[in-house]
């Protein structure tokens, strides 16, 4: 039962993260963040978000590469 709860919490966090990434990829939100944060801070945050996405997605890409 504890593993199920942990899995559900992870799924919820994954869904929330996916929604935030989709929201941040809209042009209007990107322009507002760029004007509020400045170029350097915005690009640094964007690089960290992309790196996090790569780190979280590597198992999926690895399995896809192994499949015929």
C-alpha positions, 0 to 999 in steps of 0.5 A: 500500500505504501508503494502505491501511495508513493507511486501516485505522489510521483505521478501527480508531481510528474503531471504537475511538472508536465503542465508547468513545462507546457505552460512555460513553452507558450509564447506569451508566458515566455515573453513575460518571464523574459521581461521580468527576469532579464535575459541572463536569469531567464536563459539560465533557468531555461537551461536548467529546466531543459537539463532536468527534462533530459535527466528525467526522460533518459530512461524512456529514450534508453528503452526506445533505443533498445526496442526494434 
